[in-house]
Amino acid sequence: MKGILTLPFLGAKTDEEAMCQVKLHDDHHEFDRLVKRWEQPIRRLCSRMVGDSHRGEDLKQDTFLRLFEKRKDYQPKGRFSTFLWRIALNLCYDELRRQKRRRELLNPIDSDDNNEPGYDPVSECSGPDTRTAELEEGELVRRAVMQLPEIYRVVVVLRHFEDLKLCRIAEILEIPEGTVNSRMAEALVRLSRILEPKLKNAQDPFASVSPLNLPRESFVL
């Protein structure tokens, strides 16, 4: 019985094999399978990088359109997931540059970090109940991550929200693992600096909250 139950899975293709079918034969069946498997991780990545769930959905669609367009560039010796993450991140970087240009055109004088996408400073007059609710929902963490420069934001998103190992992040970003590690350390310092003034005003149950001790759901958009 055990052998019979495993038989349906013997013919299942790996992502790399499926992408080779797409590359060589324009196999739409295998392409659809890849989309179904990866659409949620890619949507999450894009939403977290640009701070907008609606734009993240658009970027997810753009990622798979770009994937099919670039199918001939895929190298079978590499991981499919690495190829896909890179496409998605490049589209996110393009979107962030567009957002920055729009902000500069709308407000060329004030272009400091507070104008990063997704940043919405907590009112100084907010009551303790409001601050606690925002903390519970992880809103402060989301805002803080969105204030990070993209080279730090991407390592936080990939490591703490997509649960990728440092070696995989290094492979995706095409940088040494040591560089990933140093960027992560700097990102945590910056997050602590951003969050400390708000966290210290929170009620006692949350006094020891660290930005990345919160569950991944804290950053759901």
PLY file of the C-alpha trace (Angstrom):
ply
format ascii 1.0
element vertex 221
property float x
property float y
property float z
element edge 220
property int vertex1
property int vertex2
end_header
0.00 0.00 0.00
2.79 2.40 0.87
4.42 1.89 -2.52
1.11 2.45 -4.29
0.52 5.69 -2.43
3.87 7.10 -3.50
3.49 6.17 -7.18
1.59 9.32 -8.23
4.54 11.42 -7.09
7.23 9.50 -8.96
6.59 11.43 -12.16
6.47 14.85 -10.51
8.97 17.28 -11.98
11.21 19.51 -9.95
10.87 23.25 -10.49
14.10 23.15 -12.48
12.81 20.39 -14.74
9.52 22.20 -15.21
11.30 25.44 -16.13
13.42 23.54 -18.66
10.19 22.35 -20.28
9.00 25.94 -20.39
12.31 27.10 -21.84
12.62 24.41 -24.51
9.01 23.75 -25.42
6.96 26.74 -24.18
5.12 24.26 -21.97
2.16 26.22 -20.59
1.01 23.35 -18.37
4.34 23.33 -16.51
4.41 27.12 -16.43
0.96 27.20 -14.81
2.18 24.70 -12.22
5.12 26.94 -11.37
2.83 29.96 -11.05
0.51 28.14 -8.65
3.43 27.00 -6.52
5.19 30.35 -6.32
2.54 33.06 -6.67
1.97 33.51 -2.92
5.67 33.80 -1.93
6.25 36.25 -4.77
3.20 38.32 -3.85
4.41 38.48 -0.22
7.89 39.48 -1.27
6.70 42.26 -3.57
4.15 43.59 -1.06
6.76 43.70 1.71
9.39 45.33 -0.46
7.18 48.15 -1.76
4.85 48.48 1.24
1.64 48.18 -0.75
-0.40 44.98 -1.07
-2.23 46.16 -4.19
0.99 47.12 -5.94
2.49 43.88 -4.68
-0.24 41.94 -6.48
0.52 43.86 -9.69
4.23 43.16 -9.31
3.52 39.48 -8.77
1.71 39.39 -12.11
4.56 41.31 -13.74
7.06 38.84 -12.29
5.46 35.85 -13.98
5.02 37.73 -17.23
8.72 38.61 -17.10
9.57 35.01 -16.19
7.92 33.74 -19.36
9.55 36.47 -21.43
12.97 35.55 -20.06
12.46 31.78 -20.20
15.26 31.39 -22.76
17.71 32.99 -20.31
17.15 30.33 -17.65
20.21 28.17 -17.00
19.31 24.62 -15.88
22.40 24.39 -13.67
20.96 27.08 -11.38
18.03 26.96 -8.97
14.71 28.00 -10.43
13.82 29.81 -7.22
16.96 31.97 -7.43
16.10 32.94 -11.00
12.53 33.81 -9.95
13.48 35.77 -6.79
15.90 37.89 -8.84
13.25 38.76 -11.41
10.81 39.76 -8.67
13.39 41.83 -6.78
14.49 43.67 -9.91
10.88 44.66 -10.56
10.58 45.79 -6.92
13.72 47.90 -7.25
12.28 49.52 -10.39
9.05 50.27 -8.54
10.92 51.79 -5.58
12.87 54.04 -7.94
9.60 55.18 -9.53
8.14 55.90 -6.11
11.20 57.92 -5.17
11.00 59.97 -8.36
7.31 60.67 -7.75
8.03 61.83 -4.20
10.81 64.09 -5.41
8.55 65.63 -8.06
5.70 66.17 -5.59
7.89 67.42 -2.76
11.40 68.25 -3.99
12.37 70.13 -0.80
11.51 67.48 1.78
12.98 64.18 0.58
14.28 62.65 3.81
13.74 59.09 5.07
10.30 59.89 6.43
9.06 59.88 2.86
9.91 56.22 2.34
6.93 54.22 1.01
4.63 52.91 3.66
5.88 55.33 6.31
3.12 56.91 8.34
4.49 58.37 11.58
2.51 57.70 14.75
0.93 60.84 16.04
2.71 62.26 19.07
-0.66 62.75 20.71
-1.83 59.16 20.19
-3.16 57.66 23.37
-1.70 54.52 24.96
-4.56 52.37 23.69
-3.80 53.38 20.10
-0.09 52.75 20.45
-0.71 49.34 22.03
-3.10 48.30 19.27
-0.58 49.29 16.61
2.12 47.36 18.41
-0.07 44.26 18.69
-0.74 44.33 14.96
2.92 44.72 14.12
2.21 48.03 12.41
5.22 49.67 14.02
7.48 46.92 12.73
6.06 47.18 9.21
6.63 50.92 9.18
10.13 50.54 10.54
11.09 47.98 7.91
9.76 50.28 5.19
12.09 53.03 6.42
15.17 50.87 5.82
17.17 51.51 2.64
16.42 48.75 0.17
19.80 46.99 0.58
18.91 46.38 4.24
15.19 45.90 3.72
15.70 43.05 1.27
17.84 40.99 3.64
15.32 41.46 6.47
12.42 40.44 4.24
14.19 37.40 2.80
15.62 36.21 6.12
12.93 36.96 8.68
9.77 36.92 6.62
10.61 34.38 3.90
12.83 32.31 6.22
15.71 31.93 3.77
19.18 31.04 5.01
22.00 33.54 4.66
23.72 31.42 2.02
20.55 31.43 -0.10
20.17 35.18 0.27
23.79 35.63 -0.80
23.11 33.48 -3.87
19.99 35.45 -4.81
21.60 38.86 -4.31
24.91 37.74 -5.85
26.95 39.02 -2.94
29.22 37.25 -0.40
27.54 35.64 2.59
29.64 37.84 4.86
28.12 40.91 3.21
24.63 39.55 3.85
25.56 39.02 7.50
26.92 42.55 7.90
23.87 44.07 6.20
21.60 42.10 8.50
23.49 43.36 11.54
23.22 46.95 10.30
19.51 46.47 9.52
18.84 45.31 13.09
20.70 48.30 14.50
18.64 50.66 12.33
15.37 48.93 13.23
16.16 49.18 16.92
16.98 52.86 16.53
13.68 53.51 14.74
11.54 51.46 17.12
13.12 52.23 20.47
11.36 55.59 21.05
7.97 53.98 20.32
8.56 50.69 22.13
9.70 52.34 25.34
6.36 54.15 25.55
4.39 50.93 25.19
2.70 49.26 28.12
4.65 46.76 30.24
3.53 43.54 28.47
5.34 44.74 25.36
8.32 46.40 26.98
10.70 43.64 25.91
9.48 43.33 22.32
12.28 43.24 19.77
11.47 44.15 16.15
12.22 40.69 14.86
10.83 38.70 17.80
7.38 39.37 16.42
5.83 36.63 14.25
5.99 36.86 10.45
2.29 37.75 10.50
3.35 41.11 11.93
4.25 42.15 8.41
1.26 40.83 6.52
-0.01 43.46 4.10
0 1
1 2
2 3
3 4
4 5
5 6
6 7
7 8
8 9
9 10
10 11
11 12
12 13
13 14
14 15
15 16
16 17
17 18
18 19
19 20
20 21
21 22
22 23
23 24
24 25
25 26
26 27
27 28
28 29
29 30
30 31
31 32
32 33
33 34
34 35
35 36
36 37
37 38
38 39
39 40
40 41
41 42
42 43
43 44
44 45
45 46
46 47
47 48
48 49
49 50
50 51
51 52
52 53
53 54
54 55
55 56
56 57
57 58
58 59
59 60
60 61
61 62
62 63
63 64
64 65
65 66
66 67
67 68
68 69
69 70
70 71
71 72
72 73
73 74
74 75
75 76
76 77
77 78
78 79
79 80
80 81
81 82
82 83
83 84
84 85
85 86
86 87
87 88
88 89
89 90
90 91
91 92
92 93
93 94
94 95
95 96
96 97
97 98
98 99
99 100
100 101
101 102
102 103
103 104
104 105
105 106
106 107
107 108
108 109
109 110
110 111
111 112
112 113
113 114
114 115
115 116
116 117
117 118
118 119
119 120
120 121
121 122
122 123
123 124
124 125
125 126
126 127
127 128
128 129
129 130
130 131
131 132
132 133
133 134
134 135
135 136
136 137
137 138
138 139
139 140
140 141
141 142
142 143
143 144
144 145
145 146
146 147
147 148
148 149
149 150
150 151
151 152
152 153
153 154
154 155
155 156
156 157
157 158
158 159
159 160
160 161
161 162
162 163
163 164
164 165
165 166
166 167
167 168
168 169
169 170
170 171
171 172
172 173
173 174
174 175
175 176
176 177
177 178
178 179
179 180
180 181
181 182
182 183
183 184
184 185
185 186
186 187
187 188
188 189
189 190
190 191
191 192
192 193
193 194
194 195
195 196
196 197
197 198
198 199
199 200
200 201
201 202
202 203
203 204
204 205
205 206
206 207
207 208
208 209
209 210
210 211
211 212
212 213
213 214
214 215
215 216
216 217
217 218
218 219
219 220
